[in-house]
Amino acid sequence: MQNITLSKNIPMVIDVNTLKAHLRIEHDYEDEYIKSVIKMATGIIESQLSISMLIKEYQFSCYPTACDGLHKVKLPIRNIVEITNVSQDNKPIKYEIQRNNSELLLFQVSSDDPVLINYKAGISDCLQHIPDEFKFAVLQIAKNIYDCSEENILESKYIKNIIQHYNYFEL
């Protein structure tokens, strides 16, 4: 199924002026485009790491996989803060949470009907607590997008190092 972001008006990890300074842009007529570039760059980092930088609300719907009489669900965003609701056919169901390395798994006893899970995930709701490495990676990827460069920024040694380091680091 799919993961849907329920949160609205999420602040950006870096602001427009920070990216404009990084790109040495002095005009304002591209500010809306620059905002979209920041969102795209942030999305690339988050999807590469399966994390959310700022705490957001998500909704995930899936068919659990059977495992020893229990049904197992692996949530697509790893850094879960809170599970707010788990239901089937609009009825709450009981579940058990288990951490497996950096993943959160839900186990439940139920039928083969789809499960709807509402949860919050993210490093922090405060921009100051987002690691500087992530902010710099967003700047570099945003620069690459803005410049329409053919270079694959995800292949840069610095970005690869960040992704490899945080891919196995429990946030």
N, C-alpha and C positions, 0 to 999 in steps of 0.2 A: 504494500500500500504506500502511503506517503506521509511525510512529516510536514505538518503545517505550522507556521509561526503565527501564534495568536496575538503576540504583543504588538502594540501600535506605538508610533512615535519613539522609537528606540534611538538614543543618541548615537552619534558616530564615534568610532574608536579614535579617530583623528579628525580635527576640524578642517574646514575649507581653507582657512588662512595658513594652517601648518603645511598643507599640501601645496598651496600656492607659493609659499616661501621656498619649499623644497624644489619646486619646478621653476622658480624665479619668474613667476607671473605677477604682474602688477595691476592688471585690469580686473573688472568685476563682471563683465558680460558673460563669462562662462561658468559662473558660480554654481548654477543648477547642474550643469554637465559635470563639474568637478565633484559635486555631492554624489552623483550617480557612479562616478569612477571610484570614489572611496567605498561606496557600498559594494561594488563589484569586487574590488580588491579584498575587502574584509570577507566577503563570501568565499573567495578562492581559498584564503587561509583557513577559514572555518571548515570548509568541505575537505580540504587536504588532511586536517587533523581530527575531523569528526567532533568538533567542540563548538561551543558558543562562547565568544569572548565576553560580551555583556549578558547578564541574566535576562533571558526571554522565556515566554510561555510557549510551549509546543503542544501539539496534538498529534498523536500517532495512531493509526489504525492498521491492524494486521491480523492475520490468521496465525495463532501460535503454533509452534512445531511441537509434536508430541515427544516426550522424553521420560521414560519410566513412569507412565501414568500421570505425569504432570505435563503441563503445557508451558513451553519456554518462549519468552519474548526478549529479544535483544534490541534495546533502544538505539536508534541511529546516532544520537548525540551523546557523547561519553560523559561529560562532566555535569551529571545530574545533581541538582540542588535539592529538589523536592518532587515527589509524585503527588499530584493533587487529586487525581481521580482515576480509577480503573473500572471500566464497566463493559457489560455485554448486553445488548438489547435494551439499552438505557437503564440497566439495573446494576448497582455496584456489586463487585465481586471481590472475594478475598484473594490475597496474593502474598507471596513471600519474595523478599528482595535478597539477592545474593550478588556480591561483587566478585568478578573474575578478572584479575589483573586490573586494567583500567576500564572495564566494561561493567555495566549494571544489567543484571538479568532479572526478569520477573518470572516467577513460577506460580502457576495457578491450576486448580483442579476445576475443569469445566468442560463444556461441549466444544465442538469444533467451530463454533460461531466466531465471527471477528471480534476482536477486543479493541476498545477505544481507550487510549491512555492519555491523560493530560498531565504535563509535568513542566517543571522549570529547570533550565540548565544554563550554566554560564560560569565564568571565572569570578565575576564580581558585578555588582550594579554600580560600581564607582570607577570612573575612568582612570583614576590614579593607581588602581590596583591591577590594571592590565599590564603585563610585562612589556618593557620597552622593546624587547626583541620582536614582539607581535606588531607593535606600532610601527617599527622601522620596516618590517616585512610588508605591512600594508602600504607604507609610503613607496617602497621600491616597486611593488606590483602596480600600484596606482600610476606611478611614473611610466612604467612600461605600457600600461593601457593608454594613458594620455598621449604618449609619443607614438602610438600605433606601431610599436617596435615588433619586428618579427622574432626577436630574441625570446626564447622561452625562459622567463624569469624564474620559473620553478626549477630550472636546471642550474641556477647559480649556486655556487658552493655555499654562500651565506644562507640563502633561503632553504636549501636542502638540509643544512646543519640544524636550522631552527625546527624544521618539520621532523627530522629524525629524532632530535632531542625530546620534543614535546609529544611525539607520537607514542612514546612509551612511558611518559611521565604522567603520573596520576595527578590531576589538577584538583 
